[in-house]
Amino acid sequence: MDRTGQALLETLAANRIAIEAVEPSVNAGRFPAKAVAGQPLRIEADIFCDGHDVIAASVRFRRAGAVHWDEAPMRHLANDRWRATIVFEEIGHHEFTIDAWRDLFASWRAEVAKKHAAGQDIALELEEGRHLIAQAVSASAKKTSEAHAELKALLSEVEATSSPGDRLAVLMSDEIAVLMARLGARVNLTHSEIDFPVFVDRERAAFSAWYEMMPRSQSGRADVHGTFDDVIARLPYVRGLGFDVLYFPPIHPIGSTNRKGRNNSLTPAPDDPGSPYAIGSQEGGHDAIHPELGTFEDFARLVAAARDHGLEIALDFAIQCSPDHPWIREHPEWFDWRPDGTIKFAENPPKKYEDIVNVHFYRDAIPGLWFALRDVVLFWLDKGVRIFRVDNPHTKPLPFWEWMIDEVRQVDPGVIFLAEAFTRPKMMKRLAKVGFNQSYSYFTWRNTKQELTAYLTELTREDCRHYMRPNFFVNTPDINPRYLQMSGRPGFQVRLFLAATLGANYGIYNGFELCEAAALPGREEYLNSEKYEIRAWDWDRPGNIKADVAFLNRIRQENPALKQFANLNFYNAWNDAVLYYGKFTDDLSNFLLFAVNLDPHHPQEAPFEVPLWEFGLPDDATIEADDLVTGQPFAWTGKVQHMFLDPYQRPYMAWRLIAPGAGR
């Protein structure tokens, strides 16, 4: 055998232990999984070896590029599946790898225990155990650690014993087992094939409540354009409802060419403000502010005031231009032109957007356009904005998003990008993989028990849970769901309740709390849409659900289980119109149950199961609980109970179970 063949053989022989099916792993490590700073991240893998030796495993993890690795032991679950829980304390790029090895001392310990129980002579085995400890002491001699000193002292105790029974007792002690797990030889040490990347976000990327408003509609009068100062006056209202993100559609200058009129008409009146998505005029483009909203000084005051109210401002990043945008004059190579010399307007047949033109990303537009768009985000980052809702990212190149998001993260890894991509499932997921922190989802159109159960099971149980964080918006300026158009006030309560309790991230567009449902006939679009006109709202309009909003945002803040997403379990309620589910922390200290009547027109009732088994309780046990809506304590006895939900009283229920012995 030549040296190359021998080296290959030795390499294969050394990697004796199999490490497979590592989670979280996104596209075999091509993209980072997502985690949250300071919160546990569960690492799992299939780990096994030939024979009957005891194996051990650990996770090593670090900030990407750091020299030092932290280490956490893995524990065996079942069927060769292993798990560890680690915590990344800082936001940014991190990585982990898995090590596994044959644990000779643990194997020795298991073998000796069996032989001793069978009454066999173990004198030689005792000497083998002493020898293993001596080797570990020798190998760790250069480490002036407390563990080395303790193991050395225990070795001296072993060697000082005169009887086999005493020696066995010392060798089999828990103290030696712990120290040998740390200092013992790692035989056939095997590493996972790659270091798996993880991007660690700040908490708001994983847990947030968004409120969307049009700043120009905040004056209180339909004939007066709102300003940033008007928005500042509205901050107590938004924060009073319990939201922590205040999101604006584009605030840039609006073009006049082909400006849209009310209800998207092609014949605007002289005073029609146009769509804020027709970005750009002689006043500037993506790095300018629509003059009627105010100045940059006014915007800075708004950002500071929002921060004082516990709110963070999110801006829309819409990569499209009015025909009046300065870029068209300055960089015609970034746009598509027709053979007759006219610019190509945006279309999504049969829809036409005569007031908008799109950039293209290749040919002469690369790299100039890419740098310009990155610099737009960095410009607003410098103005205090760290959250961006990105309009239609699925119509722009995936390589652009991967590059741009990473460029921004090199400046501030805490920037959050929300992908507004109601598109094909694989594209939605790929956008999440390339870096988007949050994603719009199909939740807006999932209404039945079967639809919701299937979709939420996919999001919380399949691989996408490692990289895709849905944001359950109940409505948007573009989407007035048919369910809301036909369901009345109870339907708004239902959709709010589902979004706020199923999702860790959710949002509403203003008017939802007023149960605004007026639609263009036959369309999922709002009549008299704020996209094309200034609206004046009566924020105390009768029939509003502001109390429901404030209640749900309050319990979201008070209950750690609602700050997680993948901890969702569906439970049995024997009625197809009643969705019944729970969320709880790993230690069961916060265990919540929710029930909602999906039928907004009729009362529904159902027998249902209280999940006593989650606490290890028998079917006839009694468990203490709190009604989260009324605040009243009560108790359930027995697994099967009964609920009645009248949508005209309240279409939902929420309970907190108290673990036995935990107390309130």
C-alpha positions as CSV (number, residue, x, y, z in Angstrom):
1,M,0.0,0.0,0.0
2,D,1.4,3.4,-0.9
3,R,1.5,6.3,1.5
4,T,-1.6,8.0,0.0
5,G,-3.6,4.9,0.5
6,Q,-2.3,4.4,4.0
7,A,-3.2,7.9,4.9
8,L,-6.7,7.5,3.6
9,L,-7.1,4.2,5.5
10,E,-5.9,5.9,8.7
11,T,-8.3,8.8,8.3
12,L,-11.2,6.5,7.7
13,A,-10.3,4.3,10.7
14,A,-10.0,7.3,13.0
15,N,-13.5,8.6,12.2
16,R,-15.1,5.5,13.7
17,I,-18.2,7.2,15.0
18,A,-21.1,8.2,12.8
19,I,-22.6,11.7,13.2
20,E,-25.6,12.2,11.1
21,A,-28.9,14.2,10.8
22,V,-27.6,17.2,12.6
23,E,-30.1,19.8,13.5
24,P,-30.3,22.7,13.0
25,S,-28.8,22.5,9.6
26,V,-30.0,24.5,6.6
27,N,-29.2,23.0,3.2
28,A,-26.4,21.0,4.8
29,G,-24.8,24.1,6.3
30,R,-25.0,26.2,3.2
31,F,-27.1,28.8,5.1
32,P,-27.2,29.6,8.8
33,A,-29.9,28.5,11.1
34,K,-31.6,31.1,13.2
35,A,-31.2,31.7,17.0
36,V,-31.9,34.4,19.5
37,A,-29.3,36.0,21.8
38,G,-29.6,34.7,25.3
39,Q,-32.2,32.1,24.5
40,P,-31.6,28.3,24.4
41,L,-30.9,26.6,21.1
42,R,-31.4,22.9,20.8
43,I,-28.8,20.9,19.0
44,E,-29.5,17.3,18.0
45,A,-27.8,14.6,15.9
46,D,-27.8,10.8,15.4
47,I,-24.6,9.5,16.9
48,F,-23.6,5.8,17.0
49,C,-20.7,3.4,16.8
50,D,-20.0,-0.2,16.2
51,G,-19.9,-2.6,19.2
52,H,-21.1,-2.0,22.7
53,D,-18.7,0.6,24.0
54,V,-20.2,3.7,25.6
55,I,-19.8,6.8,23.5
56,A,-19.9,10.4,24.5
57,A,-20.5,13.5,22.5
58,S,-20.4,17.3,22.9
59,V,-21.3,20.4,21.0
60,R,-18.5,23.0,20.5
61,F,-19.7,26.5,19.6
62,R,-18.3,30.0,19.1
63,R,-18.7,33.3,17.4
64,A,-17.6,32.9,13.8
65,G,-13.9,33.4,13.5
66,A,-13.2,33.4,17.2
67,V,-10.3,31.3,18.5
68,H,-11.9,29.9,21.6
69,W,-14.7,27.3,21.5
70,D,-17.2,26.8,24.3
71,E,-18.4,23.2,24.9
72,A,-21.6,21.6,26.1
73,P,-22.1,17.9,26.7
74,M,-24.8,16.1,24.7
75,R,-27.1,13.5,26.3
76,H,-28.6,10.4,24.7
77,L,-32.3,10.5,24.1
78,A,-33.3,7.3,22.4
79,N,-32.6,5.3,19.2
80,D,-29.1,6.9,18.9
81,R,-30.5,10.4,19.0
82,W,-28.5,12.9,21.1
83,R,-29.2,16.4,22.3
84,A,-27.6,19.4,23.8
85,T,-28.9,22.9,24.6
86,I,-26.6,25.9,24.1
87,V,-26.9,29.6,24.4
88,F,-25.3,32.3,22.2
89,E,-25.1,35.5,24.2
90,E,-24.2,37.9,21.3
91,I,-26.0,38.8,18.1
92,G,-24.2,38.0,14.8
93,H,-22.6,35.1,13.0
94,H,-21.8,32.0,15.0
95,E,-21.1,28.3,14.4
96,F,-21.2,24.9,16.1
97,T,-19.7,21.5,15.5
98,I,-20.3,18.1,17.1
99,D,-17.6,15.9,18.6
100,A,-18.1,12.2,19.5
101,W,-15.7,9.7,21.0
102,R,-15.5,6.3,22.6
103,D,-15.5,6.8,26.4
104,L,-13.2,4.1,27.7
105,F,-13.8,4.8,31.4
106,A,-17.6,4.9,31.0
107,S,-17.4,1.6,29.1
108,W,-15.2,0.1,31.8
109,R,-17.6,1.3,34.4
110,A,-20.6,-0.3,32.7
111,E,-18.7,-3.6,32.2
112,V,-17.5,-3.8,35.8
113,A,-20.9,-3.1,37.2
114,K,-22.3,-6.1,35.2
115,K,-19.5,-8.4,36.2
116,H,-19.7,-7.4,39.8
117,A,-23.4,-8.0,39.9
118,A,-22.9,-11.4,38.4
119,G,-20.4,-12.3,41.2
120,Q,-17.4,-12.6,38.8
121,D,-13.8,-11.9,39.8
122,I,-12.9,-8.3,38.8
123,A,-9.5,-7.9,40.3
124,L,-7.9,-7.4,36.9
125,E,-10.7,-5.0,35.9
126,L,-10.0,-2.9,39.0
127,E,-6.4,-2.5,37.9
128,E,-7.6,-1.5,34.4
129,G,-9.8,1.2,35.9
130,R,-6.9,2.5,38.0
131,H,-4.7,2.6,34.9
132,L,-7.3,4.6,32.9
133,I,-7.4,7.2,35.7
134,A,-3.6,7.3,35.9
135,Q,-3.5,8.0,32.1
136,A,-6.0,10.8,32.5
137,V,-4.0,12.3,35.3
138,S,-0.8,12.1,33.3
139,A,-2.5,13.6,30.2
140,S,-3.9,16.5,32.1
141,A,-0.7,17.2,34.1
142,K,0.1,20.3,32.1
143,K,-3.3,21.8,32.9
144,T,-3.1,23.5,36.3
145,S,-6.9,23.0,36.8
146,E,-9.0,22.2,39.8
147,A,-10.3,19.1,38.0
148,H,-6.8,17.7,37.5
149,A,-6.0,18.2,41.2
150,E,-9.2,16.5,42.2
151,L,-8.7,13.5,39.9
152,K,-5.1,13.2,41.1
153,A,-6.2,13.1,44.7
154,L,-8.8,10.5,43.9
155,L,-6.2,8.4,42.1
156,S,-4.1,8.5,45.3
157,E,-7.1,7.4,47.3
158,V,-7.6,4.4,44.8
159,E,-4.0,3.4,45.1
160,A,-4.1,3.6,48.9
161,T,-7.1,1.2,49.2
162,S,-6.1,-2.3,50.5
163,S,-9.3,-4.2,49.8
164,P,-11.0,-4.9,46.4
165,G,-14.3,-3.7,47.8
166,D,-13.0,-0.3,48.9
167,R,-11.1,0.1,45.6
168,L,-14.3,-0.7,43.7
169,A,-16.3,1.8,45.7
170,V,-13.8,4.6,45.0
171,L,-13.5,3.7,41.3
172,M,-17.2,3.6,40.8
173,S,-17.9,6.9,42.7
174,D,-19.8,9.6,41.0
175,E,-16.9,12.0,41.6
176,I,-14.5,10.0,39.5
177,A,-17.2,9.5,36.8
178,V,-17.7,13.3,36.5
179,L,-13.9,14.0,36.4
180,M,-13.2,11.3,33.9
181,A,-15.9,12.5,31.6
182,R,-14.1,15.8,31.6
183,L,-10.4,14.6,31.6
184,G,-10.5,11.1,30.2
185,A,-9.1,10.1,26.9
186,R,-11.3,10.8,23.9
187,V,-10.6,7.7,21.8
188,N,-11.6,7.7,18.1
189,L,-12.5,11.4,18.4
190,T,-14.7,12.1,15.5
191,H,-16.0,15.5,14.3
192,S,-19.1,16.4,12.3
193,E,-18.2,16.9,8.7
194,I,-18.6,20.7,8.8
195,D,-19.0,23.6,11.2
196,F,-22.7,24.5,11.1
197,P,-23.5,28.2,10.8
198,V,-26.0,30.0,13.0
199,F,-27.1,33.6,12.8
200,V,-28.1,35.0,16.2
201,D,-30.7,37.7,16.3
202,R,-31.8,40.2,18.9
203,E,-35.1,39.2,20.5
204,R,-37.3,41.5,18.4
205,A,-36.5,39.5,15.3
206,A,-38.3,36.5,16.9
207,F,-40.9,38.2,19.1
208,S,-42.7,41.4,18.0
209,A,-46.1,43.0,17.6
210,W,-46.3,45.4,14.6
211,Y,-48.7,48.2,14.0
212,E,-48.9,49.6,10.5
213,M,-50.1,53.2,9.7
214,M,-49.9,55.7,6.9
215,P,-48.3,58.8,8.4
216,R,-50.2,61.1,6.0
217,S,-53.5,60.0,7.5
218,Q,-52.7,61.0,11.1
219,S,-53.8,64.6,11.1
220,G,-57.4,63.6,12.0
221,R,-58.7,65.3,8.8
222,A,-59.1,63.9,5.3
223,D,-58.3,67.3,3.8
224,V,-55.1,67.8,5.8
225,H,-51.9,65.9,5.0
226,G,-50.5,64.4,8.2
227,T,-46.9,65.1,9.4
228,F,-44.4,63.3,11.6
229,D,-45.6,65.5,14.5
230,D,-49.1,64.1,14.0
231,V,-47.5,60.6,14.3
232,I,-45.8,61.6,17.5
233,A,-49.2,62.6,18.9
234,R,-50.4,59.1,18.0
235,L,-47.6,57.2,19.8
236,P,-49.4,56.8,23.1
237,Y,-52.3,55.2,21.3
238,V,-50.1,52.6,19.6
239,R,-48.1,51.9,22.7
240,G,-51.3,51.7,24.7
241,L,-52.5,48.9,22.6
242,G,-49.3,47.0,23.4
243,F,-47.4,47.2,20.1
244,D,-43.6,47.5,20.0
245,V,-43.0,48.1,16.2
246,L,-44.6,51.0,14.4
247,Y,-44.3,50.4,10.6
248,F,-44.7,53.0,7.8
249,P,-45.2,52.4,4.1
250,P,-42.8,54.5,2.0
251,I,-42.3,58.0,3.3
252,H,-40.4,59.2,0.3
253,P,-41.4,61.9,-2.3
254,I,-44.2,60.7,-4.6
255,G,-44.0,61.2,-8.3
256,S,-46.6,63.0,-10.4
257,T,-46.3,61.2,-13.7
258,N,-49.2,58.8,-14.1
259,R,-50.2,59.5,-10.5
260,K,-53.1,57.3,-9.3
261,G,-56.4,58.7,-8.1
262,R,-58.7,57.3,-5.5
263,N,-59.4,53.6,-5.6
264,N,-56.5,53.2,-8.0
265,S,-58.1,55.2,-10.8
266,L,-56.1,56.6,-13.7
267,T,-57.7,60.0,-13.4
268,P,-56.5,61.7,-10.2
269,A,-58.0,64.9,-8.9
270,P,-55.5,67.8,-8.5
271,D,-55.4,67.2,-4.7
272,D,-55.0,63.4,-4.8
273,P,-51.8,62.5,-3.0
274,G,-50.9,59.4,-5.1
275,S,-49.5,56.1,-4.0
276,P,-46.6,56.2,-1.6
277,Y,-45.1,53.3,-3.6
278,A,-44.6,55.6,-6.6
279,I,-41.3,56.6,-5.1
280,G,-39.3,59.6,-6.4
281,S,-39.8,63.1,-7.7
282,Q,-37.9,66.3,-8.2
283,E,-37.6,66.4,-4.4
284,G,-35.5,63.2,-4.4
285,G,-35.7,59.4,-4.2
286,H,-35.2,56.7,-1.7
287,D,-33.0,58.8,0.5
288,A,-35.4,61.7,0.7
289,I,-38.6,62.4,2.7
290,H,-41.9,63.5,1.2
291,P,-41.9,67.2,2.0
292,E,-45.5,67.3,3.4
293,L,-44.5,64.8,6.1
294,G,-41.7,67.0,7.5
295,T,-37.9,67.3,7.6
296,F,-35.1,65.0,8.6
297,E,-35.1,66.8,11.9
298,D,-38.7,66.1,12.4
299,F,-38.1,62.4,11.5
300,A,-35.2,62.3,14.1
301,R,-37.6,63.7,16.7
302,L,-40.2,61.0,15.8
303,V,-37.6,58.2,16.1
304,A,-36.5,59.5,19.5
305,A,-40.1,59.9,20.7
306,A,-41.0,56.4,19.6
307,R,-38.0,55.0,21.4
308,D,-39.2,56.8,24.6
309,H,-42.6,55.1,24.2
310,G,-41.0,51.6,23.8
311,L,-41.6,51.6,20.1
312,E,-39.2,50.9,17.2
313,I,-39.8,52.5,13.8
314,A,-39.9,50.2,10.8
315,L,-39.7,51.5,7.2
316,D,-40.7,50.1,3.9
317,F,-37.9,49.3,1.5
318,A,-39.6,49.2,-1.9
319,I,-37.2,48.8,-4.8
320,Q,-39.3,50.6,-7.4
321,C,-39.5,54.1,-8.8
322,S,-41.9,56.7,-10.1
323,P,-41.1,57.8,-13.6
324,D,-39.9,61.0,-12.0
325,H,-37.3,59.3,-9.8
326,P,-33.8,61.0,-10.1
327,W,-32.2,57.6,-10.8
328,I,-33.9,57.4,-14.2
329,R,-32.1,60.5,-15.3
330,E,-28.9,59.8,-13.6
331,H,-28.7,56.0,-14.3
332,P,-30.8,55.1,-17.3
333,E,-28.8,51.8,-17.5
334,W,-30.6,50.6,-14.4
335,F,-33.9,50.5,-16.2
336,D,-35.6,48.6,-19.0
337,W,-36.5,50.6,-22.2
338,R,-38.8,49.7,-25.0
339,P,-37.8,49.7,-28.7
340,D,-39.5,53.1,-29.2
341,G,-37.4,54.7,-26.4
342,T,-40.1,54.8,-23.7
343,I,-39.5,53.3,-20.3
344,K,-41.2,50.1,-19.4
345,F,-43.8,50.4,-16.6
346,A,-44.3,47.8,-13.9
347,E,-46.8,45.1,-14.7
348,N,-48.1,41.9,-13.0
349,P,-50.6,40.9,-15.8
350,P,-53.4,41.7,-15.8
351,K,-52.5,44.3,-13.2
352,K,-50.7,47.4,-14.4
353,Y,-48.8,50.0,-12.4
354,E,-48.6,53.0,-14.6
355,D,-47.1,55.1,-11.9
356,I,-44.2,52.7,-11.2
357,V,-41.1,51.5,-13.1
358,N,-38.8,48.7,-12.0
359,V,-35.0,48.5,-12.0
360,H,-33.2,45.5,-13.4
361,F,-30.3,44.0,-11.5
362,Y,-27.9,42.7,-14.1
363,R,-26.2,43.9,-17.3
364,D,-25.0,47.5,-16.8
365,A,-26.8,47.7,-13.4
366,I,-24.3,45.6,-11.6
367,P,-22.5,46.6,-9.4
368,G,-23.7,50.2,-9.3
369,L,-27.4,49.6,-8.5
370,W,-26.5,47.0,-5.9
371,F,-24.2,49.4,-4.1
372,A,-26.9,52.2,-4.3
373,L,-29.6,50.0,-2.8
374,R,-27.3,48.8,0.0
375,D,-26.5,52.5,0.7
376,V,-30.2,53.3,0.9
377,V,-30.5,50.9,3.8
378,L,-27.4,52.1,5.4
379,F,-28.6,55.7,5.0
380,W,-31.8,55.0,7.0
381,L,-29.8,52.9,9.5
382,D,-27.8,56.0,10.2
383,K,-31.1,57.8,10.8
384,G,-32.0,55.4,13.6
385,V,-34.1,52.8,11.6
386,R,-33.1,49.1,12.3
387,I,-36.2,47.4,10.9
388,F,-37.2,47.2,7.3
389,R,-40.2,45.6,5.7
390,V,-39.1,44.7,2.2
391,D,-41.7,45.0,-0.6
392,N,-42.0,42.1,-3.0
393,P,-38.5,40.7,-2.4
394,H,-39.3,37.6,-4.5
395,T,-39.2,39.7,-7.6
396,K,-35.6,40.6,-7.1
397,P,-32.5,38.3,-7.4
398,L,-31.8,36.0,-4.5
399,P,-28.0,36.7,-4.8
400,F,-28.7,40.4,-4.3
401,W,-30.5,39.8,-1.0
402,E,-27.9,37.4,0.3
403,W,-25.1,40.0,-0.5
404,M,-27.0,43.1,0.6
405,I,-28.2,41.7,3.9
406,D,-24.8,40.5,4.8
407,E,-23.3,43.9,3.9
408,V,-25.7,45.6,6.2
409,R,-25.1,43.1,9.0
410,Q,-21.4,43.9,8.9
411,V,-22.3,47.4,10.0
412,D,-25.1,46.4,12.4
413,P,-26.0,42.7,12.9
414,G,-29.1,43.8,14.7
415,V,-30.9,45.1,11.6
416,I,-34.2,43.2,10.9
417,F,-35.6,42.5,7.5
418,L,-39.2,41.3,7.0
419,A,-39.9,39.7,3.6
420,E,-43.3,40.7,2.2
421,A,-43.4,37.8,-0.2
422,F,-46.8,36.2,-0.8
423,T,-45.4,33.8,-3.3
424,R,-44.5,30.2,-4.0
425,P,-43.5,28.2,-0.8
426,K,-40.0,27.4,-1.9
427,M,-39.2,31.0,-2.8
428,M,-40.6,32.2,0.5
429,K,-38.4,29.7,2.3
430,R,-35.3,30.5,0.2
431,L,-35.7,34.2,1.1
432,A,-35.6,33.2,4.8
433,K,-32.5,31.2,4.1
434,V,-30.6,34.0,2.4
435,G,-31.0,36.2,5.4
436,F,-34.5,37.7,6.0
437,N,-35.3,37.6,9.7
438,Q,-39.0,37.4,9.3
439,S,-41.4,36.4,6.6
440,Y,-45.0,37.1,5.6
441,S,-46.9,33.8,5.2
442,Y,-50.0,32.1,4.1
443,F,-51.6,32.5,7.5
444,T,-53.7,35.4,6.1
445,W,-55.7,32.8,4.0
446,R,-55.7,29.9,6.3
447,N,-59.2,29.9,8.0
448,T,-60.4,26.4,8.7
449,K,-59.3,24.0,11.4
450,Q,-57.7,21.7,8.9
451,E,-55.9,24.5,7.1
452,L,-54.5,26.1,10.2
453,T,-53.5,22.8,11.8
454,A,-51.7,21.6,8.6
455,Y,-49.9,24.9,8.0
456,L,-48.8,25.5,11.5
457,T,-47.6,22.0,11.8
458,E,-45.5,22.6,8.7
459,L,-44.0,25.8,10.1
460,T,-43.3,24.5,13.6
461,R,-42.3,20.9,13.0
462,E,-40.6,20.7,9.6
463,D,-37.1,21.9,8.7
464,C,-38.3,25.4,8.0
465,R,-38.6,26.0,11.7
466,H,-34.8,26.4,11.8
467,Y,-34.7,29.4,9.5
468,M,-38.2,30.8,8.7
469,R,-39.9,33.1,11.2
470,P,-43.4,33.9,10.0
471,N,-45.0,37.2,10.8
472,F,-48.7,36.7,11.0
473,F,-50.1,39.9,9.6
474,V,-53.9,39.8,9.8
475,N,-54.4,42.4,7.0
476,T,-52.3,44.9,5.0
477,P,-53.1,48.0,2.8
478,D,-53.1,45.5,-0.1
479,I,-55.0,42.7,1.4
480,N,-58.6,42.9,2.9
481,P,-59.2,39.1,3.4
482,R,-62.6,37.8,2.4
483,Y,-63.0,36.2,5.8
484,L,-62.9,39.6,7.4
485,Q,-65.3,41.1,4.8
486,M,-68.0,38.5,5.7
487,S,-67.5,37.8,9.4
488,G,-68.3,41.0,11.3
489,R,-66.7,41.9,14.6
490,P,-66.3,38.3,15.8
491,G,-64.2,37.5,12.7
492,F,-61.8,40.3,13.6
493,Q,-61.5,38.9,17.1
494,V,-60.9,35.4,15.8
495,R,-58.1,36.4,13.4
496,L,-56.5,38.7,15.9
497,F,-56.5,35.9,18.6
498,L,-55.1,33.4,16.2
499,A,-52.3,35.7,15.0
500,A,-51.3,36.8,18.5
501,T,-51.3,33.4,20.1
502,L,-50.1,31.1,17.2
503,G,-47.4,33.5,16.1
504,A,-44.5,35.0,18.0
505,N,-44.4,37.8,15.4
506,Y,-47.7,39.3,14.2
507,G,-49.1,42.6,13.0
508,I,-52.2,44.6,12.1
509,Y,-52.7,47.4,9.7
510,N,-54.6,50.3,11.2
511,G,-58.4,50.1,10.8
512,F,-58.3,46.4,11.8
513,E,-58.9,47.3,15.4
514,L,-62.0,49.3,14.2
515,C,-63.2,46.2,12.2
516,E,-62.9,48.1,8.9
517,A,-64.0,45.7,6.2
518,A,-65.4,47.8,3.3
519,A,-64.0,46.2,0.1
520,L,-64.0,46.8,-3.6
521,P,-66.7,44.6,-5.0
522,G,-65.4,41.1,-5.7
523,R,-61.8,42.0,-4.6
524,E,-59.6,41.4,-1.6
525,E,-58.9,45.2,-1.6
526,Y,-60.1,48.0,0.6
527,L,-62.6,50.5,-0.7
528,N,-61.3,54.0,-0.4
529,S,-57.9,52.6,0.3
530,E,-55.3,54.8,2.1
531,K,-52.9,53.8,-0.6
532,Y,-54.6,56.4,-2.8
533,E,-56.1,59.0,-0.4
534,I,-55.8,60.5,3.0
535,R,-58.3,59.0,5.5
536,A,-59.6,60.4,8.8
537,W,-60.3,57.6,11.3
538,D,-62.6,57.7,14.4
539,W,-60.3,55.7,16.7
540,D,-63.2,55.2,19.2
541,R,-65.7,54.0,16.6
542,P,-68.3,51.8,18.2
543,G,-67.7,48.0,17.8
544,N,-64.0,48.3,17.9
545,I,-61.8,45.5,19.4
546,K,-59.1,47.7,21.0
547,A,-59.6,45.9,24.3
548,D,-59.0,42.6,22.7
549,V,-55.8,43.9,21.1
550,A,-54.5,45.3,24.4
551,F,-55.4,42.1,26.3
552,L,-53.5,39.9,23.8
553,N,-50.4,42.1,23.7
554,R,-50.4,42.1,27.5
555,I,-50.5,38.3,27.9
556,R,-47.9,38.0,25.2
557,Q,-45.5,40.0,27.3
558,E,-46.4,38.3,30.5
559,N,-46.1,34.7,29.4
560,P,-42.7,33.3,28.2
561,A,-44.4,30.5,26.3
562,L,-45.9,33.1,23.9
563,K,-42.4,34.4,23.1
564,Q,-41.6,31.1,21.3
565,F,-43.0,29.8,18.0
566,A,-42.1,26.2,17.5
567,N,-43.5,25.1,21.0
568,L,-47.0,24.8,19.6
569,N,-49.1,21.6,20.2
570,F,-52.6,21.0,18.9
571,Y,-54.9,19.1,21.3
572,N,-58.3,17.3,20.9
573,A,-61.5,19.3,20.8
574,W,-64.2,17.3,19.1
575,N,-65.7,20.0,16.9
576,D,-64.3,21.0,13.5
577,A,-65.2,24.7,14.1
578,V,-63.1,24.9,17.3
579,L,-59.3,25.1,17.2
580,Y,-57.7,24.1,20.5
581,Y,-54.0,24.3,21.1
582,G,-51.3,25.0,23.7
583,K,-47.9,26.5,24.2
584,F,-45.5,25.9,27.0
585,T,-41.9,26.4,28.2
586,D,-39.6,23.4,28.4
587,D,-39.8,23.2,32.2
588,L,-43.7,23.5,32.1
589,S,-43.5,26.6,34.4
590,N,-45.6,28.5,31.8
591,F,-48.3,26.3,30.2
592,L,-51.0,28.0,28.2
593,L,-54.1,26.6,26.5
594,F,-56.1,28.4,23.8
595,A,-59.5,27.7,22.2
596,V,-61.2,29.7,19.4
597,N,-64.5,29.4,17.6
598,L,-63.6,29.7,13.9
599,D,-67.2,30.2,13.0
600,P,-67.9,33.9,13.4
601,H,-71.7,33.5,13.0
602,H,-72.8,30.7,15.3
603,P,-72.1,29.5,18.8
604,Q,-70.0,26.3,19.0
605,E,-69.4,23.8,21.8
606,A,-67.0,20.9,22.2
607,P,-65.8,18.4,24.6
608,F,-62.0,18.7,24.9
609,E,-59.0,17.1,26.6
610,V,-57.0,18.8,29.3
611,P,-53.5,17.6,28.6
612,L,-52.9,16.2,32.1
613,W,-50.4,13.7,30.6
614,E,-48.0,16.6,29.9
615,F,-47.5,16.9,33.6
616,G,-47.4,13.1,34.2
617,L,-50.8,13.1,35.8
618,P,-53.5,10.4,35.5
619,D,-56.7,11.0,33.6
620,D,-58.7,11.6,36.7
621,A,-56.3,14.1,38.3
622,T,-57.2,17.6,39.4
623,I,-55.1,20.5,38.0
624,E,-55.2,24.2,39.0
625,A,-55.7,26.8,36.3
626,D,-56.2,30.5,35.7
627,D,-58.6,32.1,33.2
628,L,-56.4,34.6,31.5
629,V,-59.3,36.7,30.2
630,T,-61.2,37.1,33.5
631,G,-58.2,36.6,35.9
632,Q,-60.2,34.0,37.9
633,P,-58.5,30.9,39.3
634,F,-60.3,27.5,39.0
635,A,-59.6,23.8,38.8
636,W,-60.3,21.0,36.4
637,T,-60.8,17.4,37.5
638,G,-60.6,14.8,34.9
639,K,-59.1,14.8,31.4
640,V,-62.3,15.5,29.4
641,Q,-64.0,18.9,29.9
642,H,-66.5,20.9,27.9
643,M,-66.4,24.4,26.3
644,F,-69.0,26.8,24.8
645,L,-68.0,29.7,22.6
646,D,-70.5,32.3,21.5
647,P,-68.9,34.6,18.9
648,Y,-71.2,37.4,19.9
649,Q,-70.0,37.3,23.5
650,R,-66.3,36.3,23.0
651,P,-65.1,33.7,20.4
652,Y,-62.0,32.7,22.3
653,M,-60.7,31.4,25.7
654,A,-57.3,31.4,27.2
655,W,-56.1,29.5,30.2
656,R,-52.9,28.9,32.2
657,L,-52.3,25.6,33.8
658,I,-50.4,25.5,37.1
659,A,-47.9,22.7,37.4
660,P,-48.5,20.5,40.5
661,G,-46.6,21.9,43.4
662,A,-45.7,25.1,41.5
663,G,-48.2,27.4,43.1
664,R,-49.4,30.7,41.5
